[in-house]
Amino acid sequence: MINTIFAISRQYGSGGHEIGQRLAQKLDIPFYSKEQIAAAARENGVLLQNADEHASPSLIYSLLMGSYTFGNRNDLNGDMPINDKLFLIQSDIMQKAAEQGPCVIVGRCADYVLRNHKNLFRVFIYADKFTRMDRIVKEYGIEPKQAAEYLVKKDKQRANYYNFYTNQRWDDLSNYDLAIDSSMFDMDQVVSLLLNAAEMKERRRINQAC
């Protein structure tokens, strides 16, 4: 039984969300993405419409001043901007999910939020431009003539969100344990690669602890 927390970051249109779903199904472990985390966030009374992936300046100021801590519940009741409240709540949800056991989390800066978790396996899924364009046209219904521009927009949005809340670069592969070009394999092959790599890392960690 694998005991890994999978944190998957991905380029838009690379298939990272579906890969995460298939991995969770194969291992029969919980799967968390924007939708699942948003549902849990709503239980905290946070409205998510037009509030996600748009970083506001207040949190970076708190970080610079040394006054910010994850999961500060008192801040959630104050005047903190909705985006920062959402990030805090999402972080809390992911921390609790990781404490409960192995799971797959897609996006949400999970690799950074859970960076101190001993069983964390950080993954970056990418693909070539034309494969991603083809995917978003066929699967997401994006107009072909808008596909290239849409990729740039969505990747920039994700990068800005990640870079702001982590103070790291989203596309810096040194932040991840493994990066996979999903255009080189089919979905199930990518899942197998992830599983095999995670098992090897887990065995290494156990051996080092002995």
SEMAR-349702 format. One line per field, with one value per atom (N, C-alpha, C): residue number from 1; atom name; x, y, z. Coordinates in nm, 4 decimals, padded with zeros to 6 digits. Each point is the difference from the previous one (the first is absolute). Example, Ala and Ser with C-alpha at 12.3 -4.5 7.8 and 13.67 -1.06 7.14 Angstrom:
# residues 2
pos <- 1 1 1 2 2 2
site <- N CA C N CA C
xx <- 01.3190 -00.0890 00.0900 -00.0350 00.0820 -00.0770
yy <- -00.5690 00.1190 00.1200 00.1050 00.1190 00.1090
zz <- 00.7800 00.0000 00.0000 -00.0720 00.0060 00.0730
# end
This chain:
# residues 210
pos <- 1 1 1 2 2 2 3 3 3 4 4 4 5 5 5 6 6 6 7 7 7 8 8 8 9 9 9 10 10 10 11 11 11 12 12 12 13 13 13 14 14 14 15 15 15 16 16 16 17 17 17 18 18 18 19 19 19 20 20 20 21 21 21 22 22 22 23 23 23 24 24 24 25 25 25 26 26 26 27 27 27 28 28 28 29 29 29 30 30 30 31 31 31 32 32 32 33 33 33 34 34 34 35 35 35 36 36 36 37 37 37 38 38 38 39 39 39 40 40 40 41 41 41 42 42 42 43 43 43 44 44 44 45 45 45 46 46 46 47 47 47 48 48 48 49 49 49 50 50 50 51 51 51 52 52 52 53 53 53 54 54 54 55 55 55 56 56 56 57 57 57 58 58 58 59 59 59 60 60 60 61 61 61 62 62 62 63 63 63 64 64 64 65 65 65 66 66 66 67 67 67 68 68 68 69 69 69 70 70 70 71 71 71 72 72 72 73 73 73 74 74 74 75 75 75 76 76 76 77 77 77 78 78 78 79 79 79 80 80 80 81 81 81 82 82 82 83 83 83 84 84 84 85 85 85 86 86 86 87 87 87 88 88 88 89 89 89 90 90 90 91 91 91 92 92 92 93 93 93 94 94 94 95 95 95 96 96 96 97 97 97 98 98 98 99 99 99 100 100 100 101 101 101 102 102 102 103 103 103 104 104 104 105 105 105 106 106 106 107 107 107 108 108 108 109 109 109 110 110 110 111 111 111 112 112 112 113 113 113 114 114 114 115 115 115 116 116 116 117 117 117 118 118 118 119 119 119 120 120 120 121 121 121 122 122 122 123 123 123 124 124 124 125 125 125 126 126 126 127 127 127 128 128 128 129 129 129 130 130 130 131 131 131 132 132 132 133 133 133 134 134 134 135 135 135 136 136 136 137 137 137 138 138 138 139 139 139 140 140 140 141 141 141 142 142 142 143 143 143 144 144 144 145 145 145 146 146 146 147 147 147 148 148 148 149 149 149 150 150 150 151 151 151 152 152 152 153 153 153 154 154 154 155 155 155 156 156 156 157 157 157 158 158 158 159 159 159 160 160 160 161 161 161 162 162 162 163 163 163 164 164 164 165 165 165 166 166 166 167 167 167 168 168 168 169 169 169 170 170 170 171 171 171 172 172 172 173 173 173 174 174 174 175 175 175 176 176 176 177 177 177 178 178 178 179 179 179 180 180 180 181 181 181 182 182 182 183 183 183 184 184 184 185 185 185 186 186 186 187 187 187 188 188 188 189 189 189 190 190 190 191 191 191 192 192 192 193 193 193 194 194 194 195 195 195 196 196 196 197 197 197 198 198 198 199 199 199 200 200 200 201 201 201 202 202 202 203 203 203 204 204 204 205 205 205 206 206 206 207 207 207 208 208 208 209 209 209 210 210 210
site <- N CA C N CA C N CA C N CA C N CA C N CA C N CA C N CA C N CA C N CA C N CA C N CA C N CA C N CA C N CA C N CA C N CA C N CA C N CA C N CA C N CA C N CA C N CA C N CA C N CA C N CA C N CA C N CA C N CA C N CA C N CA C N CA C N CA C N CA C N CA C N CA C N CA C N CA C N CA C N CA C N CA C N CA C N CA C N CA C N CA C N CA C N CA C N CA C N CA C N CA C N CA C N CA C N CA C N CA C N CA C N CA C N CA C N CA C N CA C N CA C N CA C N CA C N CA C N CA C N CA C N CA C N CA C N CA C N CA C N CA C N CA C N CA C N CA C N CA C N CA C N CA C N CA C N CA C N CA C N CA C N CA C N CA C N CA C N CA C N CA C N CA C N CA C N CA C N CA C N CA C N CA C N CA C N CA C N CA C N CA C N CA C N CA C N CA C N CA C N CA C N CA C N CA C N CA C N CA C N CA C N CA C N CA C N CA C N CA C N CA C N CA C N CA C N CA C N CA C N CA C N CA C N CA C N CA C N CA C N CA C N CA C N CA C N CA C N CA C N CA C N CA C N CA C N CA C N CA C N CA C N CA C N CA C N CA C N CA C N CA C N CA C N CA C N CA C N CA C N CA C N CA C N CA C N CA C N CA C N CA C N CA C N CA C N CA C N CA C N CA C N CA C N CA C N CA C N CA C N CA C N CA C N CA C N CA C N CA C N CA C N CA C N CA C N CA C N CA C N CA C N CA C N CA C N CA C N CA C N CA C N CA C N CA C N CA C N CA C N CA C N CA C N CA C N CA C N CA C N CA C N CA C N CA C N CA C N CA C N CA C N CA C N CA C N CA C N CA C N CA C N CA C N CA C N CA C N CA C N CA C N CA C N CA C N CA C N CA C N CA C N CA C N CA C N CA C N CA C N CA C N CA C N CA C N CA C N CA C N CA C
xx <- 00.0848 -00.0848 00.0885 -00.0085 00.0813 -00.0506 00.0921 -00.0359 00.0387 -00.0153 00.0478 -00.1103 00.0367 -00.0864 00.0481 -00.0810 00.0366 -00.0474 00.0923 -00.0335 00.0343 -00.1021 00.0191 -00.0229 00.1039 -00.0118 00.0008 -00.0637 -00.0092 -00.0224 00.0547 -00.0311 -00.1446 -00.0616 -00.1373 -00.0048 -00.0907 -00.0152 00.0937 00.0789 00.0948 -00.0645 -00.1233 -00.0685 00.0299 00.0616 00.0380 -00.1166 -00.1137 -00.1179 -00.0486 -00.0129 -00.0452 00.1007 00.1284 00.1042 -00.0132 -00.0232 -00.0190 -00.1211 -00.1084 -00.1207 00.0255 00.0662 00.0277 00.0936 00.0967 00.0925 -00.0745 -00.0872 -00.0774 -00.0916 -00.0613 -00.0875 00.0781 00.1178 00.0820 00.0422 00.0310 00.0458 -00.1148 -00.1197 -00.1171 00.0267 00.0474 00.0275 -00.0751 -00.0191 -00.0750 00.0674 -00.0840 00.0462 -00.0523 00.0890 -00.0375 00.0481 -00.0903 00.0357 -00.0768 -00.0043 -00.0674 -00.1441 -00.0706 -00.1414 -00.0203 00.0776 -00.0148 00.0396 00.1079 00.0450 -00.0960 -00.0549 -00.0977 -00.1237 -00.0440 -00.1168 00.0259 00.1203 00.0344 00.0130 00.0519 00.0151 -00.1356 -00.0984 -00.1338 -00.0600 00.0423 -00.0471 00.0504 00.1059 00.0535 -00.0606 -00.1011 -00.0680 00.0705 00.0939 00.0735 -00.0620 -00.0395 -00.0523 00.1159 00.0060 00.1181 -00.0134 -00.1155 -00.0187 00.0909 00.0757 00.0921 00.1040 00.0282 00.0943 00.1238 00.0079 00.1086 00.1073 00.1256 00.1163 00.0231 -00.0399 00.0295 00.0581 00.1312 00.0653 -00.0118 -00.0304 -00.0063 00.1280 00.0309 00.1278 00.0085 -00.1118 00.0030 00.0822 -00.0073 00.0695 00.1507 00.0450 00.1440 00.0552 -00.0805 00.0430 00.0164 -00.0953 00.0086 00.1212 00.0287 00.1164 00.1288 00.0096 00.1192 00.0188 -00.1112 00.0065 00.0118 -00.0085 00.0134 -00.1207 -00.1167 -00.1201 -00.0990 00.0398 -00.0935 00.0315 -00.1020 00.0152 -00.1129 00.0286 -00.1042 -00.1056 -00.1243 -00.1083 -00.0361 00.0273 -00.0356 -00.1494 -00.0769 -00.1456 -00.0526 00.0705 -00.0461 -00.0003 00.0982 00.0074 -00.1200 -00.0558 -00.1108 -00.1248 -00.0071 -00.1174 00.0183 00.1183 00.0288 -00.0233 00.0814 -00.0170 00.0940 00.0583 00.0893 -00.0739 00.0612 -00.0644 -00.0427 -00.1051 -00.0581 00.1009 00.0904 00.0991 00.0935 00.0401 00.0904 -00.0710 -00.1267 -00.0789 -00.0109 -00.0265 -00.0140 00.1286 00.1139 00.1272 00.0233 -00.0309 00.0151 -00.0882 -00.1258 -00.0933 00.0429 00.0403 00.0479 00.1205 00.0913 00.1194 -00.0382 -00.0955 -00.0464 -00.0645 -00.0794 -00.0657 00.1032 00.1010 00.1031 00.0833 00.0309 00.0751 -00.0774 -00.1294 -00.0820 -00.0118 -00.0118 -00.0077 00.1274 00.1144 00.1282 00.0174 -00.0523 00.0090 -00.0818 -00.1039 -00.0888 00.0550 00.1003 00.0592 00.0292 00.0396 00.0360 -00.1161 00.0326 -00.1008 00.0687 -00.0807 00.0504 -00.0609 00.0846 -00.0460 00.0531 -00.0895 00.0389 -00.0059 00.1106 00.0048 -00.0026 -00.0505 -00.0180 00.1305 00.1160 00.1309 00.0254 -00.0558 00.0102 00.1443 00.0847 00.1400 00.0681 -00.0424 00.0577 -00.0680 -00.1306 -00.0745 00.0399 00.0236 00.0306 00.1492 00.0827 00.1430 00.0710 -00.0538 00.0640 -00.0540 -00.0927 -00.0563 00.0996 00.0331 00.1052 -00.0372 -00.1292 -00.0422 -00.0397 00.0355 -00.0407 00.0802 -00.0721 00.0633 -00.0502 00.0898 -00.0358 00.0215 -00.1040 00.0020 -00.0371 00.0663 -00.0375 -00.0286 -00.1220 -00.0411 00.0000 00.0671 00.0027 -00.0176 -00.0128 -00.0137 00.0335 00.0244 00.0312 -00.1246 00.0237 -00.1059 -00.1119 00.0353 -00.1019 -00.0855 00.0605 -00.0782 -00.0994 00.0432 -00.0894 -00.1107 00.0351 -00.1013 -00.1055 00.0440 -00.0932 -00.0928 00.0542 -00.0802 -00.1072 00.0369 -00.0986 -00.1068 00.0333 -00.1006 -00.0991 00.0526 -00.0843 -00.0739 00.0659 -00.0583 -00.0616 00.0500 -00.0486 -00.0874 -00.0091 -00.0864 00.0526 00.1312 00.0598 00.0059 -00.0317 00.0063 00.1444 00.0218 00.1367 00.0829 -00.0599 00.0753 00.0386 -00.0636 00.0290 00.0882 00.0300 00.0663 00.1382 00.0816 00.1368 -00.0006 -00.0821 -00.0088 -00.0541 -00.0950 -00.0610 00.1018 00.0871 00.1048 00.0896 00.0435 00.0883 -00.0679 -00.1259 -00.0745 -00.0128 -00.0400 -00.0228 00.1308 00.1058 00.1283 00.0525 -00.0173 00.0443 -00.0783 -00.1291 -00.0845 00.0464 00.0261 00.0462 00.1377 00.0883 00.1351 -00.0036 -00.0802 -00.0089 -00.0534 -00.1028 -00.0588 00.1035 00.0678 00.1003 00.1173 00.0526 00.1158 -00.0296 -00.1224 -00.0376 -00.0085 -00.0735 -00.0251 00.1154 00.0932 00.1116 00.1331 00.0063 00.1258 00.1005 -00.0514 00.0819 -00.0562 00.0773 -00.0456 -00.0754 -00.1171 -00.0854 00.0693 00.0772 00.0637 00.1440 00.0415 00.1336 -00.0043 00.0588 -00.0114 00.0725 00.0857 00.0666 -00.0985 -00.1203 -00.1037 -00.0736 00.0310 -00.0753 00.0920 -00.0578 00.0754 00.0056 -00.1026 -00.0082 -00.0782 00.0493 -00.0715 -00.0190 -00.1217 -00.0329 -00.0642 00.0479 -00.0611 -00.1134 -00.1229 -00.1139 -00.0279 00.0580 -00.0207 00.0798 00.0917 00.0837 -00.0627 -00.1065 -00.0601 -00.1513 -00.0690 -00.1436 -00.0247 -00.1236 -00.0318 00.0378 -00.0333 00.0283 00.1504 00.0759 00.1454 00.0566 -00.0532 00.0442 -00.0326 -00.1191 -00.0385 00.0978 00.0354 00.0949 00.1372 00.0443 00.1277 -00.0015 -00.1083 -00.0132 00.0006 -00.0750 -00.0099 00.1348 00.0698 00.1301 00.1015 00.0005 00.0946 -00.0296 -00.1284 -00.0375 00.0374 -00.0183 00.0361 00.1506 00.0785 00.1449 00.0422 -00.0617 00.0331 -00.0390 -00.1151 -00.0463 00.0925 00.0435 00.0924 00.1326 00.0456 00.1256 -00.0108 -00.1130 -00.0207 -00.0016 -00.0668 -00.0080 00.1376 00.0770 00.1348 00.0930 -00.0129 00.0826 -00.0346 -00.1253 -00.0451 00.0449 00.0332 00.0395 00.1420
yy <- -00.1187 00.1187 00.1240 00.0774 00.1199 00.1049 00.0770 00.0978 00.1408 00.0285 00.1241 00.1039 00.1251 00.1141 00.0555 -00.0126 00.0476 00.1442 00.0912 00.1388 00.0248 00.0168 00.0112 00.1434 00.0605 00.1272 -00.0324 00.0857 -00.0354 00.1214 -00.0074 00.0995 -00.0187 00.1082 -00.0081 -00.0828 -00.0972 -00.0848 -00.1188 -00.0201 -00.1123 -00.1302 00.0077 -00.1203 -00.0335 00.0931 -00.0273 -00.0317 00.0650 -00.0257 -00.1435 -00.0437 -00.1370 -00.1020 00.0298 -00.0901 -00.0159 00.1102 -00.0077 -00.0828 00.0165 -00.0789 -00.1488 -00.0331 -00.1422 -00.0599 00.0782 -00.0478 -00.0278 00.0908 -00.0183 -00.1216 -00.0179 -00.1149 -00.1301 -00.0011 -00.1213 -00.0410 00.1002 -00.0272 -00.0029 00.0391 00.0068 00.0920 00.1212 00.1000 00.1287 00.0903 00.1239 00.0861 00.0704 00.0916 00.1396 00.0985 00.1385 00.0893 00.0774 00.1023 00.1256 00.0944 00.1264 -00.0228 -00.0891 -00.0209 -00.0586 -00.1028 -00.0631 00.0946 00.0727 00.0933 00.1174 00.0427 00.1099 -00.0393 -00.1249 -00.0461 00.0040 -00.0407 00.0044 00.1443 00.0877 00.1405 00.0658 -00.0390 00.0582 -00.0320 -00.1129 -00.0345 00.1001 00.0740 00.1027 00.1369 00.0026 00.1244 00.0899 -00.0547 00.0796 -00.0173 00.1105 -00.0026 00.0065 -00.0949 -00.0130 00.0655 00.0454 00.0552 00.1199 -00.0054 00.1076 00.0310 -00.0971 00.0277 -00.0868 -00.0908 -00.0957 00.0383 -00.0329 00.0192 00.1461 00.0901 00.1419 00.0527 00.0014 00.0356 00.1491 00.0336 00.1404 00.0357 00.1286 00.0390 -00.0147 -00.0225 00.0020 -00.1132 -00.1191 -00.1136 00.0134 00.0470 00.0152 00.1034 00.1028 00.0991 -00.0672 -00.0855 -00.0710 -00.0910 -00.0653 -00.0869 00.0796 00.1148 00.0829 00.0545 00.0295 00.0563 -00.1072 -00.1272 -00.1088 -00.0212 00.0508 -00.0100 -00.1032 -00.0797 -00.0965 -00.1414 -00.0751 -00.1419 -00.0768 -00.1203 -00.0825 -00.0349 00.0000 -00.0480 00.0899 00.1284 00.0924 00.0282 -00.0701 00.0087 00.1381 00.0699 00.1329 00.0950 -00.0164 00.0855 -00.0205 -00.1203 -00.0300 00.0791 00.0461 00.0749 00.1513 00.0404 00.1425 00.0514 00.1004 00.0666 -00.0521 -00.1174 -00.0570 -00.0192 00.0350 -00.0183 -00.1441 -00.0178 -00.1321 -00.0987 00.0463 -00.0908 -00.0564 00.0850 -00.0453 -00.0929 00.0306 -00.0903 -00.1368 00.0023 -00.1246 -00.0803 00.0674 -00.0716 -00.0638 00.0725 -00.0547 -00.1224 00.0107 -00.1108 -00.1203 00.0244 -00.1091 -00.0684 00.0790 -00.0556 -00.0889 00.0463 -00.0765 -00.1310 00.0056 -00.1196 -00.1016 00.0471 -00.0906 -00.0597 00.0805 -00.0521 -00.1128 00.0218 -00.1023 -00.1250 00.0183 -00.1148 -00.0827 00.0661 -00.0704 -00.0732 00.0576 -00.0637 -00.1287 -00.0076 -00.1160 -00.1182 00.0227 -00.1111 00.0344 -00.0989 00.0241 00.0589 00.0899 00.0638 00.0640 00.0483 00.0711 00.1399 00.1012 00.1387 00.0662 00.0558 00.0660 00.1514 00.0675 00.1450 00.0517 00.1231 00.0658 00.0212 00.0003 00.0171 -00.1101 -00.1173 -00.1083 -00.0393 00.0043 -00.0370 00.0915 00.1267 00.0967 -00.0087 -00.0033 -00.0046 -00.1221 -00.1123 -00.1255 -00.0333 00.1005 -00.0240 -00.0682 00.0096 -00.0627 -00.1401 -00.0463 -00.1337 -00.1054 -00.0947 -00.0966 -00.0918 -00.0180 -00.0921 00.0722 00.1253 00.0782 -00.0384 -00.0130 -00.0252 00.1071 00.0888 00.1181 -00.0263 00.0253 -00.0342 00.1219 00.0136 00.1037 -00.0687 00.0188 -00.0576 00.1102 -00.0249 00.0961 -00.0734 00.0741 -00.0597 00.1068 -00.0430 00.0976 00.0811 00.1157 00.0968 -00.0582 -00.0725 -00.0472 -00.1115 -00.0839 -00.1025 00.0650 00.1020 00.0696 00.0752 00.0628 00.0692 -00.0969 -00.1149 -00.1008 -00.0484 -00.0169 -00.0484 00.1007 00.1271 00.0973 00.0289 -00.0212 00.0160 -00.1159 -00.1229 -00.1185 -00.0269 00.0242 -00.0378 00.1167 00.1214 00.1140 00.0937 -00.0276 00.0812 00.1376 00.0199 00.1290 00.0131 00.1175 00.0239 -00.0148 -00.0734 -00.0242 00.1269 00.1065 00.1225 00.0715 -00.0391 00.0614 -00.0883 -00.1210 -00.0988 00.0446 00.0485 00.0391 00.1122 00.1009 00.1128 -00.0445 -00.0947 -00.0480 -00.0756 -00.0781 -00.0709 00.0981 00.1019 00.0996 00.0674 00.0359 00.0681 -00.0871 -00.1253 -00.0874 -00.0359 -00.0257 -00.0304 00.1207 00.1189 00.1210 00.0195 -00.0278 00.0131 -00.0949 -00.1244 -00.0981 00.0372 00.0439 00.0371 00.1175 00.1019 00.1171 -00.0369 -00.0836 -00.0447 -00.0755 -00.0947 -00.0817 00.0851 00.0830 00.0816 00.0958 00.0536 00.0959 -00.0667 -00.1094 -00.0612 -00.0858 -00.0372 -00.0836 00.0734 00.1129 00.0726 -00.0880 -00.0948 -00.0866 00.0025 -00.0513 -00.0041 -00.1298 00.0126 -00.1147 -00.0964 00.0542 -00.0834 -00.0372 00.0223 -00.0398 -00.1476 -00.0840 -00.1443 -00.0480 00.0845 -00.0399 -00.0043 00.0533 -00.0040 -00.1332 -00.0885 -00.1240 -00.1217 -00.1131 -00.1256 -00.0644 00.0282 -00.0625 00.0897 00.0137 00.0720 -00.0959 -00.0039 -00.0942 00.0742 -00.0272 00.0503 -00.0949 00.0398 -00.0895 -00.0266 00.0804 -00.0239 -00.1192 -00.0502 -00.1139 -00.1335 00.0017 -00.1235 00.0138 -00.1150 00.0111 00.0164 00.0297 00.0335 -00.1116 -00.1222 -00.1111 -00.0224 00.0266 -00.0125 00.1053 00.1203 00.1059 -00.0391 -00.0552 -00.0446 -00.1053 -00.0941 -00.1047 00.0578 00.0969 00.0649 00.0701 00.0712 00.0693 -00.0984 -00.1067 -00.0991 -00.0654 -00.0399 -00.0649 00.0942 00.1257 00.0961 00.0276 00.0129 00.0251 -00.1175 -00.1210 -00.1185 -00.0052 00.0368 00.0012 00.1040 00.1176 00.1032 -00.0432 -00.0642 -00.0444 -00.1074 -00.0940 -00.1044 00.0613 00.1002 00.0660 00.0696 00.0669 00.0693 -00.0974 -00.1135 -00.1019 -00.0580 -00.0267 -00.0563 00.0966 00.1274 00.1015 00.0159 -00.0298 00.0136 -00.1179 -00.1115 -00.1209 00.0116
zz <- 00.0000 00.0000 00.0000 -00.1047 -00.0093 00.0986 00.0544 00.1026 -00.0435 -00.1277 -00.0596 -00.0156 00.0219 -00.0302 -00.1340 -00.1038 -00.1334 -00.0175 -00.0271 -00.0297 -00.1466 -00.0823 -00.1438 -00.0476 -00.0537 -00.0710 -00.1482 -00.0811 -00.1414 -00.0870 -00.1216 -00.1008 -00.0445 -00.0399 -00.0477 -00.1280 -00.0028 -00.1173 -00.0047 00.1043 00.0014 00.0452 00.0493 00.0477 00.1451 00.0725 00.1381 00.0918 -00.0230 00.0830 -00.0191 -00.1251 -00.0271 00.0493 -00.0146 00.0498 00.1505 00.0702 00.1446 00.0379 -00.0736 00.0259 -00.0196 -00.1087 -00.0282 00.1045 00.0433 00.1028 00.1298 00.0399 00.1223 -00.0101 -00.1169 -00.0205 00.0057 -00.0599 -00.0022 00.1409 00.0827 00.1360 00.1004 -00.0445 00.0866 00.1191 -00.0320 00.1028 -00.0362 00.0941 -00.0280 -00.1064 -00.0759 -00.1037 00.0309 -00.0047 00.0264 -00.1134 -00.0538 -00.0983 00.0371 -00.0887 00.0277 00.0462 -00.0671 00.0306 00.1392 00.0340 00.1309 00.1135 -00.0210 00.1027 00.0118 -00.1134 00.0025 00.0798 -00.0162 00.0738 00.1500 00.0391 00.1421 00.0484 -00.0867 00.0372 00.0215 -00.0806 00.0146 00.1356 00.0569 00.1333 00.1038 -00.0366 00.0876 -00.0293 -00.0877 -00.0295 -00.0986 -00.0785 -00.0970 -00.1370 -00.0632 -00.1358 -00.0972 -00.0940 -00.0836 -00.1364 -00.0379 -00.1330 -00.0222 -00.1089 -00.0394 00.1069 00.0849 00.1079 -00.0052 -00.0968 -00.0005 -00.1003 00.0332 -00.0867 -00.0368 00.0882 -00.0190 00.1311 00.0092 00.1248 00.0280 00.1240 00.0419 00.0754 00.0129 00.0600 00.1504 00.0678 00.1461 00.0600 -00.0605 00.0593 -00.0167 -00.1156 -00.0189 00.0977 00.0314 00.0995 00.1364 00.0352 00.1273 00.0042 -00.1137 -00.0069 00.0215 -00.0678 00.0108 00.1410 00.0664 00.1343 00.1078 -00.0415 00.0951 00.0873 -00.0410 00.0840 -00.0497 -00.0992 -00.0573 00.0469 00.0364 00.0320 -00.0639 -00.0498 -00.0590 00.1032 -00.0446 00.0845 00.1158 -00.0115 00.1072 -00.0074 00.0793 -00.0077 00.0381 00.0863 00.0386 -00.1192 -00.0898 -00.1183 -00.0907 00.0002 -00.0900 00.0359 00.1212 00.0429 -00.0141 -00.0441 -00.0111 -00.1404 -00.0375 -00.1283 -00.1069 00.0210 -00.0998 -00.1324 -00.1132 -00.1310 -00.0228 -00.0779 -00.0221 -00.0573 -00.0877 -00.0584 00.1052 00.0949 00.1045 00.0983 00.0304 00.0842 -00.0660 -00.1295 -00.0738 00.0036 -00.0170 00.0031 00.1368 00.1061 00.1343 00.0208 -00.0429 00.0172 -00.0832 -00.1245 -00.0847 00.0633 00.0550 00.0636 00.1174 00.0781 00.1156 -00.0446 -00.1056 -00.0516 -00.0480 -00.0701 -00.0509 00.1118 00.1003 00.1144 00.0689 00.0191 00.0651 -00.0861 -00.1313 -00.0909 00.0074 00.0029 00.0060 00.1325 00.1063 00.1316 00.0057 -00.0805 00.0020 -00.0782 -00.0844 -00.0732 -00.1440 -00.0799 -00.1400 -00.0795 -00.0907 -00.0833 -00.1194 -00.0934 -00.1170 00.0021 -00.0085 -00.0030 -00.1258 -00.0797 -00.1244 00.0185 -00.0296 00.0077 00.1417 00.0174 00.1299 00.0751 -00.0673 00.0655 00.1027 -00.0232 00.0985 00.0278 -00.1028 00.0207 00.1009 00.0034 00.0942 00.1368 00.0001 00.1262 00.0830 -00.0663 00.0691 -00.0034 -00.0234 -00.0228 00.1166 00.1209 00.1161 00.0290 -00.0828 00.0207 -00.0493 00.0832 -00.0339 -00.1157 -00.0265 -00.1054 -00.1294 -00.0115 -00.1164 -00.1247 -00.1120 -00.1298 -00.0962 -00.0421 -00.0787 -00.1482 -00.0789 -00.1429 -00.0840 -00.1141 -00.0971 -00.1334 -00.0507 -00.1284 -00.1050 -00.1112 -00.1087 -00.1322 -00.1071 -00.1329 -00.1036 -00.1223 -00.1034 -00.0359 -00.0564 -00.0270 -00.0856 -00.1048 -00.0937 00.0600 00.0830 00.0699 00.0940 00.0692 00.0940 -00.0738 -00.1107 -00.0792 -00.0487 -00.0489 -00.0506 00.1113 00.1200 00.1124 00.0406 00.0111 00.0479 -00.1050 -00.1265 -00.1053 00.0031 00.0098 -00.0054 00.1305 00.1127 00.1285 00.0766 -00.0211 00.0767 -00.0826 -00.1315 -00.0845 -00.0340 00.0117 -00.0351 -00.1523 -00.0514 -00.1436 -00.0491 -00.1106 -00.0494 -00.0158 -00.0509 -00.0230 00.1295 00.1097 00.1290 00.0887 -00.0470 00.0849 00.0466 -00.0906 00.0364 00.1032 -00.0233 00.0931 00.1344 -00.0029 00.1236 00.0851 -00.0647 00.0733 00.0741 -00.0711 00.0601 00.1187 -00.0177 00.1055 00.1244 -00.0181 00.1146 00.0705 -00.0775 00.0623 00.0774 -00.0550 00.0688 00.1282 -00.0048 00.1183 00.1094 -00.0368 00.0978 00.0543 -00.0883 00.0426 00.0960 -00.0301 00.0863 00.1382 00.0013 00.1263 00.0833 -00.0633 00.0696 00.0464 -00.0897 00.0329 00.1151 00.0016 00.1035 00.1362 00.0089 00.1294 00.0516 -00.0855 00.0446 -00.0023 -00.0720 -00.0211 -00.0741 -00.0787 -00.0845 -00.1415 -00.0939 -00.1389 -00.0266 -00.0567 -00.0331 -00.0957 -00.0944 -00.1020 00.0344 00.1236 00.0441 00.0390 -00.0836 00.0214 00.1248 00.0574 00.1240 00.1171 -00.0202 00.1043 00.0023 -00.0944 -00.0147 00.0059 00.0376 00.0018 -00.1378 -00.0809 -00.1318 -00.0951 -00.1229 -00.1053 -00.1169 -00.0540 -00.1073 -00.1165 -00.1190 -00.1227 -00.0372 00.0268 -00.0214 -00.1483 -00.0895 -00.1425 -00.0502 00.0823 -00.0383 00.0366 00.0793 00.0498 -00.0002 00.0128 00.0214 00.1499 00.0367 00.1384 00.0981 -00.0345 00.0911 00.0165 -00.1046 00.0109 00.0934 -00.0064 00.0915 00.1443 00.0207 00.1339 00.0512 -00.0855 00.0397 00.0327 -00.0788 00.0273 00.1359 00.0274 00.1277 00.1166 -00.0154 00.1063 00.0262 -00.1070 00.0160 00.0649 -00.0441 00.0560 00.1467 00.0339 00.1391 00.0896 -00.0509 00.0776 00.0251 -00.1014 00.0172 00.1027 -00.0049 00.0976 00.1402 00.0106 00.1311 00.0571 -00.0842 00.0457 00.0444 -00.0765 00.0367 00.1333 00.0222 00.1268 00.1153 -00.0175 00.1060 00.0285 -00.1063 00.0186 00.0716 -00.0308 00.0638 00.1470 00.0334 00.1384 00.0867 -00.0663 00.0749 00.0560
# end
